[in-house]
Amino acid sequence: MTGNAWWTLIGLIALLSIILHHNLLFLMSLLLALVGGMSLLWKRACLVGVSYRRRFSNTRLFYGEETDLYIEIVNAKPLPLAWLRAEDEFPGAVELLTGKLHYSHRPNRRLLTNLLSLRWYERVTRHYRLRGSHRGAWEFGPVEITSGDIFGFSVQRETLPERQTLLVYPKIVPLTALGLPARHPFGDFKTPRRVMEDPLRLMGAREYVPGDSFRHIHWKATARRQQLQTKVFEPSATRPLAIFMNINTYDRVYEGLDQELQEYAITTAASIARWGWDEGLQIGLYVNSVTQPGGQRIRIRPGSHPDQLIWILEALSRVVMYGRWPIEAILQAEAMNLRYGTTIVVVTPVVNQYLRHTLADLRQREHGVTLITLGQAELDPPLPGIRHYHIGGHEEWHELASLALA
């Protein structure tokens, strides 16, 4: 019954009691008015002072890792709530180990429903357990809270913009599980120069000879000796490792995408980055796509910062599934900024003539180049001086996924 109909009924009963001089009917109208007043008070004040908080014990998970989720609901007012329903939107890809998720009208979304009663100034905390069983940046929220009077005559709803993101890193497996050799998987590439010079480690100066880079001219030593001098750097024992990943699974974007091959490529890139980090290499990542939120292209230069591996894994977790640029264009643009002798590893489900020409050009620039293909992509005929691995397609990915879960 609506509020207007309720007060109309009370008015009719009161009028009838006056006409008939019936005390019992008049008393009934007073009681109904009291009930209506309480219902109106509950409707207006039931959601005042009600807060909903979602708290994770860890907002960044490795694949298969579990975390605790705490839902805290507070009624910070002297009016108790006979009932309160909170419907929290969950991503469908997150596995809830304790509790039950209900269907939502939104695609790939689920609802976590909590129905409870709250006394005045009461705080209720619910505990759940989650597992990161799918790579990605998963958004929780918003949450809709609903309450009303004790009689069920009126209902009040409110949507709270309580949003949080749970980051699940890609699967990381040993390189041998990908079919790559355990020792020197990317070869020991020879270059005409005996050592690589580290520009951050200045050793001294020497006389300039034709062919030296003008960027390395030592101007202070030149002014002191009145003769052009060139900086001399200490040799670096480590070679940077730059990983280039093609997120597209077909030569043309409008052909669609193969999500399994994408996950295979992402896992491969993450595993190579982890291997390089464990080997003490300077690692970097370049992808022909962007991350969300922000829309920035994934471009992490090789480095040895303590958080370098975490930055790479976070970028792979947030990568958008459609590539905006051809991978060969990214290679051509970024190769100009790579240090001499950088080892380049290209992970791609697609190989075309443009990529072949780009790889050959990189090899001529004295970069060590390794091509890792998956799916239907093959390097036929092979390119001289380029190491190539084909790690399979859907069947190999299913076996790898089962291995990772085990």
VOPAGU-2260 file (C-alpha; in pm, 1 decimal, decimal comma):
REM VOPAGU-2260
SITE   aa  ch    i         X         Y         Z
SITE  MET   A    0       0,0       0,0       0,0
SITE  THR   A    1     135,2     343,2     -95,4
SITE  GLY   A    2     177,7     626,8     154,7
SITE  ASN   A    3    -110,6     834,7      13,6
SITE  ALA   A    4    -348,2     539,6      20,8
SITE  TRP   A    5    -245,4     463,2     378,2
SITE  TRP   A    6    -317,2     815,6     503,8
SITE  THR   A    7    -642,1     825,6     307,5
SITE  LEU   A    8    -755,9     506,7     482,4
SITE  ILE   A    9    -668,8     652,9     821,9
SITE  GLY   A   10    -865,9     966,8     742,9
SITE  LEU   A   11   -1172,3     768,0     637,4
SITE  ILE   A   12   -1162,2     557,7     955,6
SITE  ALA   A   13   -1127,6     869,2    1172,5
SITE  LEU   A   14   -1416,1    1042,2     991,7
SITE  LEU   A   15   -1632,0     733,6    1023,4
SITE  SER   A   16   -1557,1     708,8    1397,3
SITE  ILE   A   17   -1663,3    1073,4    1446,2
SITE  ILE   A   18   -1984,2    1028,3    1251,5
SITE  LEU   A   19   -2075,2     707,5    1436,0
SITE  HIS   A   20   -1936,7     829,4    1771,5
SITE  HIS   A   21   -1738,5     502,6    1780,4
SITE  ASN   A   22   -1448,2     524,9    2026,4
SITE  LEU   A   23   -1289,4     196,7    1913,5
SITE  LEU   A   24   -1268,7     313,6    1550,7
SITE  PHE   A   25   -1115,9     644,1    1662,0
SITE  LEU   A   26    -857,9     458,1    1871,7
SITE  MET   A   27    -780,8     238,5    1570,2
SITE  SER   A   28    -724,0     545,3    1352,4
SITE  LEU   A   29    -479,3     684,0    1611,8
SITE  LEU   A   30    -288,2     356,8    1618,9
SITE  LEU   A   31    -273,0     344,9    1239,4
SITE  ALA   A   32    -151,3     706,4    1232,4
SITE  LEU   A   33     120,3     616,3    1482,4
SITE  VAL   A   34     225,2     322,9    1263,3
SITE  GLY   A   35     227,0     549,7     958,1
SITE  GLY   A   36     434,9     810,2    1137,9
SITE  MET   A   37     690,5     550,9    1244,1
SITE  SER   A   38     703,5     416,0     888,0
SITE  LEU   A   39     761,7     765,3     749,8
SITE  LEU   A   40    1036,2     829,8    1006,1
SITE  TRP   A   41    1210,9     500,9     921,0
SITE  LYS   A   42    1192,0     570,1     548,6
SITE  ARG   A   43    1355,2     910,3     579,7
SITE  ALA   A   44    1622,1     815,6     832,4
SITE  CYS   A   45    1692,9     445,3     772,6
SITE  LEU   A   46    1997,9     501,2     549,7
SITE  VAL   A   47    2130,2     806,4     731,5
SITE  GLY   A   48    2461,4     722,0     899,6
SITE  VAL   A   49    2488,2     384,6     725,6
SITE  SER   A   50    2833,1     313,4     578,9
SITE  TYR   A   51    2971,2      21,9     378,9
SITE  ARG   A   52    3342,3     -53,1     362,2
SITE  ARG   A   53    3528,3    -317,9     165,7
SITE  ARG   A   54    3880,0    -409,5     280,0
SITE  PHE   A   55    4129,2    -654,0     127,9
SITE  SER   A   56    4422,2    -796,5     316,6
SITE  ASN   A   57    4618,3    -770,2     -11,8
SITE  THR   A   58    4510,7    -588,2    -327,5
SITE  ARG   A   59    4785,3    -743,6    -545,6
SITE  LEU   A   60    4792,9   -1117,5    -596,4
SITE  PHE   A   61    5004,5   -1358,7    -790,1
SITE  TYR   A   62    4812,8   -1606,1   -1000,1
SITE  GLY   A   63    4643,1   -1863,8    -775,8
SITE  GLU   A   64    4712,0   -1669,1    -456,9
SITE  GLU   A   65    4436,5   -1613,1    -200,4
SITE  THR   A   66    4341,7   -1310,3       5,7
SITE  ASP   A   67    4093,1   -1213,0     277,4
SITE  LEU   A   68    3803,3    -978,1     213,2
SITE  TYR   A   69    3630,9    -796,0     499,2
SITE  ILE   A   70    3292,2    -627,9     455,8
SITE  GLU   A   71    3217,1    -374,4     728,1
SITE  ILE   A   72    2866,4    -226,9     765,6
SITE  VAL   A   73    2802,0      42,3    1028,8
SITE  ASN   A   74    2477,1     197,9    1151,7
SITE  ALA   A   75    2601,3     520,6    1313,6
SITE  LYS   A   76    2270,1     657,5    1450,3
SITE  PRO   A   77    2031,2     591,5    1740,6
SITE  LEU   A   78    1762,5     448,1    1508,5
SITE  PRO   A   79    1791,1      68,0    1474,1
SITE  LEU   A   80    1735,2    -106,4    1141,6
SITE  ALA   A   81    1504,8    -405,5    1133,8
SITE  TRP   A   82    1660,1    -512,8     803,1
SITE  LEU   A   83    1928,2    -398,1     561,5
SITE  ARG   A   84    2027,3    -552,9     229,9
SITE  ALA   A   85    2363,9    -471,7      68,2
SITE  GLU   A   86    2427,2    -587,1    -288,9
SITE  ASP   A   87    2793,8    -550,8    -380,8
SITE  GLU   A   88    2900,2    -588,5    -746,3
SITE  PHE   A   89    3180,7    -838,5    -797,8
SITE  PRO   A   90    3376,5    -921,1   -1114,6
SITE  GLY   A   91    3269,9   -1256,6   -1253,6
SITE  ALA   A   92    3631,9   -1367,7   -1297,7
SITE  VAL   A   93    3710,3   -1358,1    -924,2
SITE  GLU   A   94    3663,9   -1685,1    -738,3
SITE  LEU   A   95    3482,9   -1651,6    -404,7
SITE  LEU   A   96    3587,2   -1942,3    -183,2
SITE  THR   A   97    3354,5   -1866,7     108,7
SITE  GLY   A   98    3005,0   -1734,2      47,1
SITE  LYS   A   99    2788,4   -1730,5    -262,9
SITE  LEU   A  100    2765,6   -1492,6    -555,5
SITE  HIS   A  101    2434,7   -1425,4    -730,5
SITE  TYR   A  102    2367,4   -1337,4   -1092,4
SITE  SER   A  103    2360,9    -976,9   -1207,1
SITE  HIS   A  104    2191,2    -812,3   -1503,9
SITE  ARG   A  105    2528,8    -669,2   -1605,3
SITE  PRO   A  106    2752,8    -895,1   -1817,3
SITE  ASN   A  107    3052,8   -1056,9   -1645,3
SITE  ARG   A  108    2936,0    -926,9   -1309,0
SITE  ARG   A  109    2802,5   -1099,3    -997,0
SITE  LEU   A  110    2639,6    -981,7    -675,3
SITE  LEU   A  111    2744,1   -1048,9    -317,5
SITE  THR   A  112    2433,6   -1003,6    -103,7
SITE  ASN   A  113    2433,7    -942,7     270,9
SITE  LEU   A  114    2099,1    -932,2     456,8
SITE  LEU   A  115    2116,7    -835,2     823,1
SITE  SER   A  116    1963,3    -627,6    1101,7
SITE  LEU   A  117    2152,7    -356,1    1287,8
SITE  ARG   A  118    2100,4    -212,3    1632,2
SITE  TRP   A  119    2178,3     150,2    1709,7
SITE  TYR   A  120    2546,1     232,4    1665,2
SITE  GLU   A  121    2627,4    -126,0    1567,2
SITE  ARG   A  122    2913,3    -242,7    1346,3
SITE  VAL   A  123    2895,9    -577,8    1162,8
SITE  THR   A  124    3195,7    -734,4     986,6
SITE  ARG   A  125    3169,7   -1024,0     741,1
SITE  HIS   A  126    3476,1   -1224,6     635,2
SITE  TYR   A  127    3526,9   -1385,3     294,0
SITE  ARG   A  128    3808,2   -1559,0     112,1
SITE  LEU   A  129    3902,4   -1486,6    -250,9
SITE  ARG   A  130    4137,6   -1651,8    -499,0
SITE  GLY   A  131    4305,0   -1480,2    -793,5
SITE  SER   A  132    4240,3   -1747,4   -1054,5
SITE  HIS   A  133    4231,2   -1511,7   -1355,9
SITE  ARG   A  134    4482,8   -1248,6   -1459,3
SITE  GLY   A  135    4355,5    -893,3   -1474,2
SITE  ALA   A  136    4263,4    -573,4   -1291,1
SITE  TRP   A  137    3923,9    -652,7   -1140,1
SITE  GLU   A  138    3696,4    -376,6   -1014,8
SITE  PHE   A  139    3463,4    -423,4    -717,0
SITE  GLY   A  140    3160,7    -201,3    -668,2
SITE  PRO   A  141    2947,5      -1,2    -657,3
SITE  VAL   A  142    2723,6    -128,8    -379,8
SITE  GLU   A  143    2348,0     -74,7    -342,2
SITE  ILE   A  144    2205,2     -67,2      10,2
SITE  THR   A  145    1832,3    -106,1      74,1
SITE  SER   A  146    1634,2     -69,4     394,2
SITE  GLY   A  147    1291,2      35,3     518,2
SITE  ASP   A  148    1050,6      32,2     807,8
SITE  ILE   A  149     978,7    -268,4    1025,3
SITE  PHE   A  150     636,1    -314,4     870,6
SITE  GLY   A  151     757,4    -332,8     512,7
SITE  PHE   A  152     539,5     -40,5     396,2
SITE  SER   A  153     824,2     171,2     255,2
SITE  VAL   A  154    1167,0      97,7     107,8
SITE  GLN   A  155    1465,3     327,0      62,3
SITE  ARG   A  156    1757,0     259,2    -174,9
SITE  GLU   A  157    2095,5     422,5    -215,2
SITE  THR   A  158    2396,6     347,1    -434,3
SITE  LEU   A  159    2735,2     400,8    -273,6
SITE  PRO   A  160    3034,2     467,8    -505,9
SITE  GLU   A  161    3252,3     225,0    -312,6
SITE  ARG   A  162    3494,8      94,6    -577,8
SITE  GLN   A  163    3820,9     -92,9    -539,9
SITE  THR   A  164    4055,1    -276,9    -775,1
SITE  LEU   A  165    4209,9    -616,7    -715,6
SITE  LEU   A  166    4516,8    -681,6    -930,9
SITE  VAL   A  167    4600,1   -1040,1   -1027,7
SITE  TYR   A  168    4939,9   -1087,9   -1190,8
SITE  PRO   A  169    4985,1   -1324,0   -1486,8
SITE  LYS   A  170    5090,0   -1684,1   -1446,6
SITE  ILE   A  171    5464,7   -1726,2   -1418,1
SITE  VAL   A  172    5620,4   -2058,6   -1514,1
SITE  PRO   A  173    5978,7   -2181,7   -1566,5
SITE  LEU   A  174    6113,6   -2127,1   -1917,1
SITE  THR   A  175    6152,9   -2503,2   -1953,4
SITE  ALA   A  176    5773,7   -2536,1   -1922,9
SITE  LEU   A  177    5750,4   -2314,6   -2231,2
SITE  GLY   A  178    5986,1   -2540,7   -2421,5
SITE  LEU   A  179    6284,7   -2305,3   -2391,7
SITE  PRO   A  180    6629,8   -2431,2   -2286,9
SITE  ALA   A  181    6726,3   -2382,1   -1924,9
SITE  ARG   A  182    7074,6   -2245,1   -2005,5
SITE  HIS   A  183    7123,4   -1944,5   -2232,3
SITE  PRO   A  184    6770,1   -1952,9   -2376,8
SITE  PHE   A  185    6836,7   -1640,0   -2580,9
SITE  GLY   A  186    7185,9   -1733,6   -2692,0
SITE  ASP   A  187    7525,1   -1577,9   -2639,7
SITE  PHE   A  188    7527,9   -1328,5   -2923,2
SITE  LYS   A  189    7864,6   -1212,6   -3052,5
SITE  THR   A  190    7921,8    -849,4   -3145,9
SITE  PRO   A  191    8217,9    -677,5   -3312,4
SITE  ARG   A  192    8292,9    -491,9   -2989,5
SITE  ARG   A  193    8457,2    -690,3   -2715,2
SITE  VAL   A  194    8262,0    -532,6   -2430,3
SITE  MET   A  195    7962,7    -310,2   -2380,9
SITE  GLU   A  196    8028,8      28,7   -2229,8
SITE  ASP   A  197    7814,4     147,7   -1943,8
SITE  PRO   A  198    7758,7     528,8   -1975,9
SITE  LEU   A  199    7683,0     551,0   -1605,3
SITE  ARG   A  200    8030,9     426,3   -1509,1
SITE  LEU   A  201    8288,1     683,5   -1624,8
SITE  MET   A  202    8647,8     559,1   -1606,7
SITE  GLY   A  203    8848,2     837,6   -1769,6
SITE  ALA   A  204    8921,2    1012,4   -2099,6
SITE  ARG   A  205    9130,4     952,4   -2409,2
SITE  GLU   A  206    9211,6    1133,9   -2730,3
SITE  TYR   A  207    8927,2    1159,1   -2977,5
SITE  VAL   A  208    8949,3     941,6   -3289,3
SITE  PRO   A  209    8722,7     950,1   -3596,0
SITE  GLY   A  210    8413,8     737,9   -3539,9
SITE  ASP   A  211    8366,1     821,8   -3172,0
SITE  SER   A  212    8023,2     948,7   -3072,8
SITE  PHE   A  213    7997,0    1324,8   -3019,9
SITE  ARG   A  214    7765,0    1249,6   -2725,6
SITE  HIS   A  215    8065,0    1105,3   -2537,1
SITE  ILE   A  216    8299,7    1400,7   -2580,3
SITE  HIS   A  217    8458,0    1498,2   -2246,9
SITE  TRP   A  218    8437,5    1877,5   -2266,1
SITE  LYS   A  219    8614,9    1948,3   -1938,4
SITE  ALA   A  220    8912,1    1729,5   -2035,2
SITE  THR   A  221    8911,5    1889,6   -2380,5
SITE  ALA   A  222    8932,2    2238,8   -2232,5
SITE  ARG   A  223    9207,1    2133,0   -1992,2
SITE  ARG   A  224    9426,5    1962,0   -2253,1
SITE  GLN   A  225    9333,8    2187,0   -2546,8
SITE  GLN   A  226    9267,9    1874,2   -2752,4
SITE  LEU   A  227    8941,6    1689,7   -2822,1
SITE  GLN   A  228    8891,5    1413,1   -2564,3
SITE  THR   A  229    8640,8    1124,9   -2549,2
SITE  LYS   A  230    8497,8     970,4   -2233,3
SITE  VAL   A  231    8605,2     615,4   -2148,1
SITE  PHE   A  232    8354,1     398,0   -1963,3
SITE  GLU   A  233    8395,7      82,4   -1762,3
SITE  PRO   A  234    8269,9    -232,2   -1934,6
SITE  SER   A  235    7932,6    -364,9   -1827,9
SITE  ALA   A  236    7900,7    -738,6   -1770,6
SITE  THR   A  237    7523,1    -748,0   -1810,0
SITE  ARG   A  238    7324,0    -696,6   -2125,1
SITE  PRO   A  239    6979,3    -536,3   -2111,5
SITE  LEU   A  240    6683,5    -756,5   -2202,9
SITE  ALA   A  241    6396,3    -587,0   -2388,8
SITE  ILE   A  242    6074,7    -788,9   -2425,2
SITE  PHE   A  243    5839,2    -690,6   -2706,7
SITE  MET   A  244    5493,9    -851,2   -2693,7
SITE  ASN   A  245    5231,5    -847,2   -2966,7
SITE  ILE   A  246    4886,7    -850,7   -2807,2
SITE  ASN   A  247    4708,9    -904,7   -3139,9
SITE  THR   A  248    4637,9   -1264,7   -3237,3
SITE  TYR   A  249    4549,7   -1192,5   -3600,4
SITE  ASP   A  250    4718,0    -985,1   -3866,8
SITE  ARG   A  251    4419,8    -747,5   -3880,5
SITE  VAL   A  252    4238,7    -619,9   -3573,7
SITE  TYR   A  253    3891,0    -654,9   -3726,7
SITE  GLU   A  254    3943,9   -1031,9   -3756,0
SITE  GLY   A  255    3887,1   -1058,2   -3382,0
SITE  LEU   A  256    4103,9   -1201,1   -3106,1
SITE  ASP   A  257    4193,9   -1533,9   -2954,3
SITE  GLN   A  258    4188,1   -1487,9   -2576,5
SITE  GLU   A  259    4369,4   -1814,1   -2505,4
SITE  LEU   A  260    4661,6   -1718,7   -2728,6
SITE  GLN   A  261    4666,1   -1374,9   -2568,1
SITE  GLU   A  262    4695,0   -1528,1   -2223,1
SITE  TYR   A  263    4964,4   -1759,7   -2355,2
SITE  ALA   A  264    5162,1   -1462,0   -2488,3
SITE  ILE   A  265    5117,2   -1267,3   -2163,3
SITE  THR   A  266    5230,4   -1563,0   -1953,1
SITE  THR   A  267    5531,9   -1607,8   -2180,0
SITE  ALA   A  268    5632,7   -1240,6   -2148,8
SITE  ALA   A  269    5585,8   -1246,3   -1769,7
SITE  SER   A  270    5789,6   -1566,5   -1734,5
SITE  ILE   A  271    6075,4   -1425,4   -1944,1
SITE  ALA   A  272    6074,2   -1107,7   -1734,4
SITE  ARG   A  273    6091,7   -1312,4   -1414,7
SITE  TRP   A  274    6377,9   -1520,9   -1554,8
SITE  GLY   A  275    6571,1   -1208,9   -1655,1
SITE  TRP   A  276    6514,8   -1053,5   -1313,4
SITE  ASP   A  277    6640,7   -1367,3   -1137,4
SITE  GLU   A  278    6949,0   -1361,4   -1364,1
SITE  GLY   A  279    7026,0   -1004,4   -1258,1
SITE  LEU   A  280    6957,1    -853,6   -1600,8
SITE  GLN   A  281    6813,6    -512,9   -1674,1
SITE  ILE   A  282    6465,8    -596,9   -1804,3
SITE  GLY   A  283    6213,0    -390,2   -1998,3
SITE  LEU   A  284    5874,7    -441,0   -2162,2
SITE  TYR   A  285    5709,1    -293,6   -2470,4
SITE  VAL   A  286    5356,2    -383,0   -2583,4
SITE  ASN   A  287    5156,4    -254,7   -2880,1
SITE  SER   A  288    4863,2    -177,1   -2651,6
SITE  VAL   A  289    4769,6      44,8   -2357,4
SITE  THR   A  290    4674,5      -4,5   -1995,4
SITE  GLN   A  291    4353,5      81,0   -1816,8
SITE  PRO   A  292    4297,0     316,8   -1651,5
SITE  GLY   A  293    4507,9     589,6   -1807,3
SITE  GLY   A  294    4535,8     469,7   -2165,4
SITE  GLN   A  295    4915,8     491,5   -2164,8
SITE  ARG   A  296    5110,6     267,7   -2401,8
SITE  ILE   A  297    5311,4       1,8   -2221,0
SITE  ARG   A  298    5670,4     123,3   -2247,7
SITE  ILE   A  299    5897,7      21,1   -1961,8
SITE  ARG   A  300    6261,4      76,9   -2047,4
SITE  PRO   A  301    6518,8    -182,1   -1937,0
SITE  GLY   A  302    6635,3    -108,8   -1586,9
SITE  SER   A  303    6733,5    -263,6   -1256,8
SITE  HIS   A  304    6507,2     -69,5   -1020,7
SITE  PRO   A  305    6394,8    -282,9    -723,0
SITE  ASP   A  306    6033,5    -252,9    -843,5
SITE  GLN   A  307    6109,5    -314,6   -1213,1
SITE  LEU   A  308    5957,7    -664,2   -1219,4
SITE  ILE   A  309    5647,1    -547,1   -1030,5
SITE  TRP   A  310    5596,0    -264,0   -1281,9
SITE  ILE   A  311    5611,3    -513,8   -1566,9
SITE  LEU   A  312    5368,0    -756,1   -1403,1
SITE  GLU   A  313    5123,4    -475,4   -1323,0
SITE  ALA   A  314    5136,2    -353,5   -1682,7
SITE  LEU   A  315    5063,9    -704,9   -1810,8
SITE  SER   A  316    4774,1    -731,7   -1564,6
SITE  ARG   A  317    4614,8    -410,0   -1692,8
SITE  VAL   A  318    4683,8    -453,5   -2065,2
SITE  VAL   A  319    4394,5    -377,8   -2301,5
SITE  MET   A  320    4308,4    -669,9   -2525,0
SITE  TYR   A  321    4332,9    -485,8   -2858,3
SITE  GLY   A  322    4662,5    -357,9   -2998,3
SITE  ARG   A  323    4655,7      -8,9   -3147,4
SITE  TRP   A  324    4981,0     -35,6   -3342,1
SITE  PRO   A  325    5163,1    -308,7   -3537,2
SITE  ILE   A  326    5436,1    -471,1   -3331,3
SITE  GLU   A  327    5692,7    -394,4   -3602,8
SITE  ALA   A  328    5615,2     -22,8   -3564,7
SITE  ILE   A  329    5685,3     -44,9   -3191,1
SITE  LEU   A  330    6012,1    -227,2   -3261,6
SITE  GLN   A  331    6126,5      34,8   -3511,0
SITE  ALA   A  332    6037,7     324,4   -3281,5
SITE  GLU   A  333    6194,2     184,5   -2964,6
SITE  ALA   A  334    6508,2      26,0   -3114,1
SITE  MET   A  335    6658,2     374,6   -3160,2
SITE  ASN   A  336    6651,1     423,1   -2780,6
SITE  LEU   A  337    6793,6      84,2   -2681,7
SITE  ARG   A  338    7151,9      50,6   -2567,6
SITE  TYR   A  339    7408,0    -111,0   -2789,5
SITE  GLY   A  340    7399,1    -489,1   -2759,6
SITE  THR   A  341    7053,0    -508,6   -2599,7
SITE  THR   A  342    6899,5    -852,8   -2631,7
SITE  ILE   A  343    6555,8    -824,4   -2792,7
SITE  VAL   A  344    6293,0   -1094,4   -2737,9
SITE  VAL   A  345    5976,6   -1071,8   -2947,5
SITE  VAL   A  346    5669,1   -1270,3   -2840,8
SITE  THR   A  347    5401,7   -1277,7   -3110,6
SITE  PRO   A  348    5115,8   -1493,1   -3240,5
SITE  VAL   A  349    5151,0   -1325,3   -3581,8
SITE  VAL   A  350    5446,8   -1306,6   -3822,8
SITE  ASN   A  351    5426,5   -1108,9   -4147,2
SITE  GLN   A  352    5678,4    -977,1   -4398,5
SITE  TYR   A  353    5702,8    -638,2   -4224,7
SITE  LEU   A  354    5800,6    -803,0   -3897,0
SITE  ARG   A  355    6057,3   -1019,4   -4077,8
SITE  HIS   A  356    6221,3    -713,2   -4231,7
SITE  THR   A  357    6225,8    -535,3   -3896,0
SITE  LEU   A  358    6388,3    -830,7   -3720,3
SITE  ALA   A  359    6654,8    -856,7   -3989,9
SITE  ASP   A  360    6727,8    -485,4   -3954,3
SITE  LEU   A  361    6762,3    -517,9   -3575,1
SITE  ARG   A  362    7010,2    -800,4   -3618,2
SITE  GLN   A  363    7217,7    -584,4   -3851,5
SITE  ARG   A  364    7232,1    -322,1   -3575,8
SITE  GLU   A  365    7417,7    -579,1   -3361,5
SITE  HIS   A  366    7123,3    -658,7   -3133,2
SITE  GLY   A  367    7073,2   -1015,3   -3022,8
SITE  VAL   A  368    6724,9   -1106,4   -3148,0
SITE  THR   A  369    6508,1   -1398,5   -3036,0
SITE  LEU   A  370    6163,7   -1459,8   -3182,8
SITE  ILE   A  371    5905,6   -1662,2   -2988,1
SITE  THR   A  372    5596,5   -1754,6   -3187,6
SITE  LEU   A  373    5275,5   -1926,0   -3082,3
SITE  GLY   A  374    4957,3   -2039,6   -3247,5
SITE  GLN   A  375    4976,9   -2058,9   -3626,4
SITE  ALA   A  376    5268,6   -1815,4   -3652,6
SITE  GLU   A  377    5590,1   -1959,9   -3794,5
SITE  LEU   A  378    5920,1   -1815,9   -3919,2
SITE  ASP   A  379    5943,7   -1982,8   -4258,0
SITE  PRO   A  380    6197,9   -1954,7   -4406,6
SITE  PRO   A  381    6418,4   -1879,7   -4103,1
SITE  LEU   A  382    6613,5   -1555,2   -4078,9
SITE  PRO   A  383    6991,2   -1582,7   -4041,6
SITE  GLY   A  384    7127,9   -1484,6   -3703,2
SITE  ILE   A  385    6787,2   -1487,6   -3532,1
SITE  ARG   A  386    6705,3   -1750,8   -3274,0
SITE  HIS   A  387    6350,7   -1880,3   -3309,1
SITE  TYR   A  388    6125,9   -2086,4   -3080,0
SITE  HIS   A  389    5772,1   -2199,0   -3155,9
SITE  ILE   A  390    5602,0   -2282,7   -2826,1
SITE  GLY   A  391    5275,7   -2422,0   -2966,0
SITE  GLY   A  392    4912,9   -2315,8   -2951,3
SITE  HIS   A  393    4592,8   -2400,6   -2768,1
SITE  GLU   A  394    4687,3   -2752,6   -2668,1
SITE  GLU   A  395    5015,9   -2643,9   -2513,8
SITE  TRP   A  396    4839,0   -2356,8   -2338,4
SITE  HIS   A  397    4584,1   -2593,1   -2182,0
SITE  GLU   A  398    4864,7   -2815,3   -2055,5
SITE  LEU   A  399    5048,8   -2513,6   -1917,9
SITE  ALA   A  400    4734,9   -2384,5   -1745,8
SITE  SER   A  401    4680,9   -2724,0   -1582,5
SITE  LEU   A  402    5044,3   -2730,8   -1472,2
SITE  ALA   A  403    5016,8   -2385,1   -1320,1
SITE  LEU   A  404    4698,5   -2477,6   -1134,0
SITE  ALA   A  405    4860,3   -2791,4    -996,3
